Amino acid sequence: MTESELYKNLGILTKGKDQWEENIPFVASLLSSDSTKIKAKALWLLGEMGLNFPLAVKGAVPAIAAFCDSAEPLLRERAVNALGRIGRGCYASIEPYWTGLFRFAHDEGASVRLSFIWASENVATNTPDPYKDSLPLFAELLHDPDDKVRMEAPEMFRVLGKRRPEFVKPYLELLRHIAETDPNRVVRIHCLGAVRAVGRNG
């Protein structure tokens, strides 16, 4: 099967959620592909499968986590995102790798930093408590040089503001300030959303 045929088949499988659980071993086997494109697609799909079937994908987690050390930013990005999705389904499945994810807040690739925030939001949705002492790092990301990263960073405060508003309260003044002064409209809106989440749940 050619790369394009395989990629097309993975696209079909992406839509066939009723076939996901039985195809986890097949998709995991593609992590050893010679194609970066196929590996990236497999990592993404394993993350989505893991959200729905976290225990079934648990055996593939070490292989997924190994891509966190890839020299290819796309593969780091996809691996981090996959761990976040699996961790949303079952935190215990990714707990051994959770601490290691924090280094990606300072990754040279903006897309990887963005993926780190997404992954953290996913995990924190169902397992917020481990993030109690990590908000200074997300506060740094509010000032990231990349607009997309800065647009997403407030969302972590919103997610935690709904679940553990006491974690976010020390950052309300900062979030309000950014909501009033940031040149990016989406950053302002998202910071205001985080403030409101704390107000509704605090």
N, C-alpha and C positions, 0 to 999 in steps of 0.2 A: 504494500500500500504506500502510495506517495505521501509526502508531507501534506500537500493540499487536500488529498482525500481523507487523511487521518484527521486533519483540522476540521474539515467539513463534518465528519462523523462525530467529533466531539461537540460541535455546534448543535447537531441533532440531539445528542445525548443530554446536552444542557437543558433542552426543552422537555425531555422525557423524564420528568422527576419520578415517575413510577418505576423507572429502571435504575435509579441511582444506587440503591443499596447493593444490588447484585453486581454492579459494575465498578464498585470501589477498587477491588484488586486490579482490574484492568487499567483504570485511570492511574492508579499508583504505580503500575509498572512503567508508565510512560515517563516517569521522572528520570529514568535512565536513558531517555531518547538523546540522540545527537543534536536534535533541533531545539534551539532556544525557544522558538515560537511554540512548539508542542509542549515543552516543559512548562512554559509560562501558562499556557491554557490548562494544562493538567493541574497545576498548583491552584489556579483560580477555581476550577471545578471541584477539586478536593475540599477547598474551603467551603463552598456552597453545600456540597454533600455532607460535610462535617457539621454544618449548622443543623441539618435535619437528622443526621445519623452520627452523632459524635462518638459513640462507642464503637460503631462499625469502622470508623476511619482512624481510630486510635492507633492501630498498628502502623499506620503510615506517617504518624506525626514526627518521629525522628528523621525520616527521610525528607519531609517537608522542612523541618527546622534546619536541616543541613544547608539548605539554599540561602539561609540568612547570611552565610559567609561567602556567598557567590560574589565574584568580581563584576557580575552583570547586574546593574541597578534594577532592571525589569524583574529579574528572578528574586532579588532581595525584596522588592516591593510586593510581589505576589506571595512569597513565603510568609512575610509579616502579616499580610492581609488574611491569608488562609488560617494562620494560627489564631488570629482574632475571631474569625467566624466560627472556628471549631471551639474556641474558648467561650464564645457566647452560648454555644450548645452545651458544653461541659467544661467548666474551668479546670477540673482535675486532669483532663486529657492534655492540657498544655501547660500546666503549672510548672513543671521542671524547666520550661523555656521562658516563662513569663518575665523574670528579672532581666534576662538577656535582651528582651525586646527594647528596653529603655535606651540602649545605645543608639537606636535608630532615630531618636529625637534630634541627633546631631549628624545624621548621615549626610554625605556630600550631595546626594541626590534628593532634590525637593520632592519628587514623587514618592520616595521611600519615607521621608519625614511625614508626608501626608498619609501614607499607608499606615504608619505607626499610630497616628491619631485615630484613624478609622478603626484599627484593630483594638485600640484602647477603649474606644466608645463601645465597640461590640462586647468586649469582655465586661466592662463596667455596667452594661445594661442589666445583666443578671447577677454579676458578682462585683459590686461596687467597693466593698470594704478594703481590698488590697491597695486601692488608690488613695487611701487616706493621706499618706505623706508624700505623694508624688506630684501634687498640684503646682509646686514651684517650677517644675520642669515644663508643665503645660502653660504656665504663665509666661515663660520665656518664649514659647512658640507663638504667643500672641503678638510678638514683635519680630517674627521671622521675616527675612528679606523677600520671601516668595509669597505673592498674593494668595495663591490657592491654599497654602499652609495656614496663613493668617485667617483666611475665611473659615477654615475648618476648626482651628484651635478652640474657639469659643464653644463649639458644640460639645466638647468634653465637659466643660463647666455646666452646660445645660443638662447633659445626661446625668451628671452627678447631682446637680441642683434639684432634680426631680426625686432622686433616690436618697441622697445624703446631703441635704442642703447645708448642714453644719460644716461640711468639708469646704464648701464654696464661699460661705459668708465672709471669710477674711479677704476675699478677692473682689467683693462687690464694688468697692470704690474704684479699683483698677478697671473693672469691666464697664462701669458707668462712664468713666473717663474716655475709654476707647470708643464706646458707643456714641459719644458726643463729638469726638475729635478725629477719628481715623478717616483718612481720605477715601477708603474703599467702602462703598455703600453696604456691601454684603457683610463685611467685617462688623460694621456698626449694627446692622440688623441682628446678626448672630450674637453679639455681645449683649444687646438688649434682651434677646430671647433667654440668654443664660440668667440675667438678672431677674427676669419675670418668673423663670422656673423656680428660683429660690424663693421669691415672694409668694408664689402659690403653694409651695410645699414646706416652707420654713416657718 
